[in-house]
C-alpha cells in the first residue's frame, strides 16, 4: 500500500539523483576543480536526504499508522523506526 503521490515524488527525486551522479562521474573523469566536485557531491547528499524523507513519510503513512493500531504489530513498528533512526545517525 504505497501512496502514489509520494511514489511519484520519490521516483522523480531518484531520477534527479541518478542524473546528478552521472554528472559527478563525468566531472571526476574530466578532472574538474576539487571544490566544484565537492559541491556536486554535497548536492547529491542533499538530494538523497530529500529522498529519504519521501520514503520515510510513505512508510509512516502506509505501514506504521496501521501497525500502531494493531497490538501485535506495535513492537515491530517501533523496532523498524529505531533501526531507521540508528542508521540515519551513523
N, C-alpha and C positions, 0 to 999 in steps of 0.2 A: 504494500500500500504506500506508494510513493506520491507525494504531492507533485503533480505535473508541472505546476508553475516553478517550483523550486528545482525540479529536474531540468527544465529548460534553462534556467539561470545557471545551474551547476555545469551543464554541458557547454553552454556558451563560455563560461569562465574557463573551463578546462581547455577549450579550443584556443582561447586567447593565450593561456599559459603555454600551450604547445607552440604557438607562433612566437612567443617571447623566447622560449627555449631554443627554437631554431635560429632566431636572430642572435642569441648569445653564442651559440656554437659557431655561426659564421663569423661573428666578431672576434672570437678567440682565434679562429683559423686565420683571419686577416691581421692578427696581432694588433688589435685596436688598443689604444692607450688604457692602461690598467684602471684608472678611476672610472672611465667610461664602462669598462667591463663590470666593475663593481656596481655601478648604477643599474646596469641591466639585470644583474643578479639579484640585487635588492628589490627591484621592481617585481621580479618573479616571486620572490619570497612574499611580498605583499599580496600578490595575486593568489598565491597558494593559501594564505591566511583567509582571504575572502572566500575562496572555495571551501575551506574548512568550515566557515560559518554557515554556508548554504547546506553543507552535508550534515552538520550538527543540528541545524534547525529542522531539516527534514526528519532526522532520527527522533528528535524530541516530539515533533508533531505526529509522526506516523507510527511510532512504536512506544515511546516512553509514556505518553499520556495513557494509552490503553494498559500498558504493563503496570502502571501505578494504581490502576483501578482494580487489578486482579491480585489478590493477596499472594498467590503462588508465584507471580511474575515480578513482584516488587523487588525482591533481593537481586534478581538478575539485572533489572534496570539500574539499580544502584551500583552493582559491580561494573557494568558496562560504562557508566558515566565516570566512575572513579578511574577506570582504565584509560578512558579518553583524556581525562584531566591530567593524569600522570604522564601520558605520552606527550601531551601538549607542553609540559613543563620540563622536558628533557633538553 
